[in-house]
Amino acid sequence: MIVARLENTLDLTPSEYYSHQFPGISTNRTMVKVLCPFHDDTRPSLSINLEEGWYKCHACGEGGGGITKFHMARYSLSYKQTIKELEALKNG
């Protein structure tokens, strides 16, 4: 899968990426639950796997695999724009 290979070349781990997106999360765990940015969430309903990168909201159903998909969905970006932002995050 191209996205998975690209994420590996970015050298940005899911744990690093999600700690930028959700400051204060515990990165010494495999799974975390946070407020979902895809709907008006009042109780943490978004589960994130910090080792593999996949995510799933148990309230609105948004989910997918990898930080690229999450970033595209959260910010409504194209694939190309997403890769540029992830590269900047990695280098920055």
Buried (B, 14 or more C-beta within 10 A) or exposed (E): EEBEEBBEEBEBBBBBBBBEBBEEBEBEEEEBBBBBBBBEBEEBBBBBBBEEBBBBBEBBEBBBBBBBBBBBBBEEBEBEEBBEBBBEBEEE
